[in-house]
Amino acid sequence: MKVVLGREVEGRYRYWDDIQLVHRALPEVDFEEVDPSITLLGHRLRAPIVITGMTGGFPDAAKINENLARAAAEVGVAMGVGSERAAVLKGQYPKSYSCVARHAVPLKFANIGAPQIIPQKARDRVVGADEVRAAMELIGADFLAIHLNFLQEMVQPEGDRRAKGCLERIGELAQRFPVLVKETGAGISSSVAEGLRERGVRAFDVSGTGGTSFAAVEYYRAVDQGAQREARVGKTFWDWGIPSPVSVLELVPLGLPVIASGGVRSGLDVARALALGASAAGTAGGVLRAASTGYEETRTELATLVHELKVAMFLTGSRTVEDLRKAPYVITGETRPWLHR
Ligand SMILES: Cc1cc2nc3c(=O)[nH]c(=O)nc-3n(C[C@H](O)[C@H](O)[C@H](O)COP(=O)(O)O)c2cc1C
């Protein structure tokens, strides 16, 4: 948290700027008619925005989650919390999550990491169905987000290195709970998503490259710990992954709801994501500073994202999000060659 707020951890290239929406000089719609509301995973949102999972498990996180939940309820957008492992396995600061349950957030995501659903060391406890149920109840969640963060694990000196069996375990959990799978800044390819869809996963959050880089976050932590090899890996893999817009374009044809995240920093980025076919757009790094400052700042930031989205909708002649999905766009820059891979 401190690293993300205090250091430079963004990816070096802004892939969303490569998605250019075509201006419509005669919009033939009134701005006040523009309606960004959607239904996502069966829940009505006033705007197609998700605050993706960030925090919980320590005392200061309660204030951040409280600010986010209160503002998300007020503005009418979805939110997730950070990994709940510490709360469900060790009982650490459950209040830093449960504060979310008190607010009428229209769609809430519980959060568990894929490395924690398989044994890492011989005597480790894993997160099983009982812990998942507890994680969901703690915040009154509608969905479980299982995050994939193997890039981060490889830069952490104490990182979890086992990944075999995760796919089957995700499949088992997806038979019992409504599961969304998300990345954490390195994107999801169509082949990985297909395997997950076959096993019952119901939605994806791409969290691609171009926003918060967890190789960068862990690089600073490795430097502080004197872990030279991991620091080097963090630097080398700083920009590793699939660009967020590319991941969206790969996953939309699979037919499940896709949340576009990773580097979404404005309402224009949200509009770009929807034009590519995403069901909604998500941001973490884009609201963290406001959330760590106060409720008013968080509400203002979310309301500004919605306003910018509406401006983009107006200037493309889109009255609804469905109209925006048909808006013409051009793909330029470093994103373009990815389309031919
Ligand atoms: C401070 C911070 C903590 C995060 N913790 C989690 C987490 O516990 N679980 C998770 O699924 N994603 C976590 N993420 C990843 C975000 O949900 C998101 O996928 C990623 O940051 C990319 O989005 P962004 O570029 O908008 O930040 C975290 C992000 C930040 C900035």
The ligand as an ORCA input file, in Angstrom:
! r2SCAN-3c Opt
* xyz 0 1
  C      -2.538     -1.336     -3.319
  C      -3.083     -2.443     -4.173
  C      -3.397     -3.660     -3.597
  C      -3.931     -4.704     -4.359
  N      -4.297     -5.882     -3.765
  C      -4.990     -6.818     -4.477
  C      -5.541     -7.970     -3.846
  O      -5.383     -8.182     -2.639
  N      -6.256     -8.835     -4.600
  C      -6.449     -8.632     -5.947
  O      -7.143     -9.411     -6.604
  N      -5.899     -7.565     -6.577
  C      -5.198     -6.665     -5.876
  N      -4.698     -5.542     -6.506
  C      -4.737     -5.486     -7.979
  C      -5.868     -4.640     -8.520
  O      -7.133     -5.183     -8.233
  C      -5.739     -4.490    -10.060
  O      -5.947     -5.742    -10.661
  C      -4.387     -3.939    -10.494
  O      -3.889     -2.995     -9.576
  C      -4.449     -3.272    -11.869
  O      -5.351     -2.192    -11.885
  P      -4.848     -0.642    -11.802
  O      -3.855     -0.454    -12.902
  O      -6.099      0.159    -11.970
  O      -4.229     -0.474    -10.440
  C      -4.148     -4.499     -5.753
  C      -3.840     -3.258     -6.322
  C      -3.312     -2.239     -5.566
  C      -3.001     -0.929     -6.234
*
